[in-house]
Amino acid sequence: MTVKTLSPLREAAPRLADHPQLRGQKLAAIEELVLKTRAFSRGRIRSRALEIDRIADEDPGYFAWDLASEGGRIGLLNLITPRPSGGDADHFCLRSSLIAEEIAAGCGGMATMFGAHALGLSPLVVGGPAFWDGVMRDIAESSTSTRPLIAACAITEPTAGTDVEHHEHVRTAKLVSRAEKVKGGYRISGVKHFISNGNVARWITVILPTDPKRAYETTMAFLVDSESPGFSVTKVEHKMGQRGSPAAELTFDNVFVSDDRTIGRPGDGTPMVAGVLAASRPVVGGIGTGIARGAYERLVDWLQNDPAAEGLLDKQQVQLALAQMWEDIHLSRQAYLDAATEFDMISLGKLFSNPLVKAFGLMPAALRTNPIARKQLSSNLSRRMLIELVNREVGDETLTKTLGISSMAKAHGGDTAMKVTGMALEIAGLDCGPLRAELEKCMRDAKLNQIYEGTNQLNRLEAYAGLVAGESMKVLADAVGKRRKDTNGRYAGAEVLN
């Protein structure tokens, strides 16, 4: 008996085949990248997964530079890089999510490594054209080298985790890190915790407030060079799962960030976090789906080829379990595809089709990087115009719905990974040779998927607000100046945002 383990993309994701925005060469290009990544994951990552897990258990700071470089050569470090920076930004959430599943089928930790790099670039992408040259281009050009420039995103702190990833909970989060305005830029002080790729990243987008007691109104993003004076990696975590992507504690001791490397204005960080998470959570759903698929594939290989498993496939209870696993994986994939296509084609991703944005991408690089043009693009006026464009073209209602769908996909993907890896371990039992260690690693990887990028509980609260209760955030409206009044009737943060 031969049991299916893989489907062509058009069969696994039938909705994509006739999608009006994917006709012609667009879907073919995505399919080609998926196939290249599948070959890379099966041929190079899966065979190294246990080795990487073992080495990182002994040395938590270990980073597989060779695999990062190999992935870079097929485009895995440029999945969200805009065209002006040397990439292809079309449908970047969809492509990133599909690729995340393929890599995670080989190793969940390696999928998080590539995903965390994209997460680090996300604030630069949504930060607008001011960031599409310079650092982003340098990162893109390094992606095919033996030592590519890696990015990371730093949001959480030792005393503030999931709550800083929620637009309302951030109001009461126990934040300590802050940025102080000085001549020519800001000085950053504080600690960021559990930062994926933090110990190897050259460039880190750091999100924190100018006033920790008024984080909602004053949060913004900063692009930090890890070679800056005052920056240090103070700890690398000894993790249970997903060890292929190290998680570090980062300390900022009066680190200077120039004005042209600040992303948005004080207060713009709150909608930025919502937008970045709306883009990244489908990818995390893809990672969960991939971990589940990886466990399923390993189990099926063992059932079909190992003498120790002889006769198990003939048992109806095993057949029922495999059907349930296939069903769960398929439905988890549809959930992240819903979220990714919503983001790319209805929500924030459609901004790349805006005539102004497209016109900027067609400008010669020499013109975009002209000092006068750079100064204008980095001005507060340009930043205000950008957030107003997002508010006009997308709006809080759409952003809330998109975040709800993305959060649902993330939570479902993590739960699917835990369920499927548990079923695989139950079928294989204790006497299944090397398979046991592989499946146990898959389960350890799956557990982390339920925790990071906001716990599944927080993600379901986002899904409840945006999809069940039909609520709408006001983060974009607040950022453009339509602020809510506090209990004294004053507009919150007015002196900062104007």
Residue, then its C-alpha position, 0 to 999 in steps of 0.5 A: m500500500t502506498v500512502k500519499t505524503l505530498s500534493p502539487l501546489r495547485e492540489a494542496a491550494p486549489r483556490l490559487a489556481d484560478h485566482p484572478q490576481l495570480r493568473g499567468q506567470k505569477l502563480a508559476a513563479i510561486e510554484e517554481l520557488v515552492l519546488k526549489t524550497r521543497a528540494f532544499s528542505r528535503g535534501r539539505i535541511r531535513s537531513r541536518a535537523l537532528e544534528i542542528d538540534r543537538i549542536a544548539d542544545e550544547d551551544p545555544g548560540y549556534f547558527a547554521w550559516d551554511l544553510a542560511s547562505e544556501g537558502g539565500r541563493i534561492g531567494l529565501l532571504n529576500l521573500i519580502t524585499p521590495r523591487p526597488s531594493g532588489g527583490d520582488a514584493d508581489h504577494f509577499c505574505l502568500r509566498s512567505s507562508l508557503i515557503a515557511e511550510e516547506i522549510a518547517a517540514g524539514c525543520g521548524g527551527m530553520a523555518t523560524m530563522f528565515g521567518a525571523h529575518a523577514l520579520g526584521l525587515s517587515p518594519l522597513v517595508v511598511g516604513g515606506p520608500a525611505f528605507w528601500d535603499g541603503v540598508m535594505r539593498d545591502i541586506a538583499e545584495s548580501s543574501t547570496s554570500t557565504r555570510p549574509l546580513i541577517a535581520a531581527c525584530a525586537i519587541t518583547e522585554p523581560t517584563a513585557g511579552t505578549d502584552v506588547e503585541h496587542h494594541e490595548h494591552v500595551r497600555t498597561a504593559k510593564l515596559v522599561s526600555r525607552a528612547e530619548k530624543v537627542k540632537g540628530g536622533y535618539r538614545i535607546s536604553g533597555v533590554k529586549h528578550f527572546i529575540s529570534n536571530g538576535n545574537v547573529a543579526r547585523w540589523i535589528t528593528v527595535i520597537l519601543p516607546t519614548d515614554p514607557k508609561r504612555a506606550y500606546e501614544t509614543t511607541m515607534a521603531f528604530l533601525v539599529d546596527s548591532e555594531s553600534p557602541g552600547f549594544s550587546v548580546t547579554k544572553v542566548e536562551h537554552k530552548m526546548g524547541q526550534r533551536g535552529s533559530p537562536a533566541a537572545e537577550l539584547t541590551f541597549d546602553n544609550v545606543f544612538v540611532s540617527d533620525d534617518r533610521t527612525i521608522g515613523r513618528p512617536g505613536d506610529g509604532t502601535p499601528m506598525v506592530a498591528g500591521v507587521l503581525a498581520a503579515s507575520r502570523p500567516v507565516v507562523g501558521g505556515i510553520g505550524t502546518g509544516i511541522a505537522r506535515g514533517a511529522y506526518e511525512r516521517l511517520v508515513d516513510w517509516l510505516q511504508n519502509d521499516p520492517a518494524a512497522e510491517g502490518l500497521l498500515d493495514k490496521q483501520q485505526v492507523q488509516l483513520a489516524l492518517a486520514q485525520m492528520w491529512e485533514d488537519i494539515h490540509l485545513s490548517r493550510q487553507a487557514y493560512l492561505d486565507a490570511a495570506t491572500e487577505f493581507d496581500m490582495i485586500s489589506l496592506g499588501k495592496l499598497f504596493s499597487n498604489p500609483l504613488v508607491k509604484a511610481f517610486g519603485l520605477m524611479p532610478a536608484a540614483l534619484r531615490t538616493n539623492p541627498i535632497a530626496r533622502k531628506q524629504l523621504s525621511s521628513n516628518l511630513s513624508r512619514r505623516m503622509l505615509i500613515e495617512l495613505v495607509n489609513r485612507e487605502v486600508g483603514d482600521e476596519t480592514l486592518t482589524k479583520t486582517l489581523g483577526i484572520s491572521s491570528m486565527a491562522k497562527a493559532h490553528g497552525g500551532d494547535t495542528a502541529m501539536k495534535v499531529t505530532g502527538m498522533a504520530l508519536e502514538i502510532a510509532g510508539l517507543d520501538c521505532g528506532p531513529l524516528r522517535a527522536e525526529l518526532e520528539k523534535c517535531m513536537r518540541d518545535a510545535k509547542l513553541n509555535q503555540i507560544y511565540e508571535g503572541t500566545n495562541q490565547l492572545n491570537r484568539l482574542e484578536a480573532y474574537a475582536g475582529l471576526v466574532a464581535g466585529e470590533s475595530m481598532k482605532v490605531l490608524a485613526d489615532a496615528v493620523g491625529k483622530r485620538r481618543k480622549d482620556t478620562n480628563g477629556r484631553y487628547a492622548g499624546a497630542e503633544v507628541l503626535n503633532 
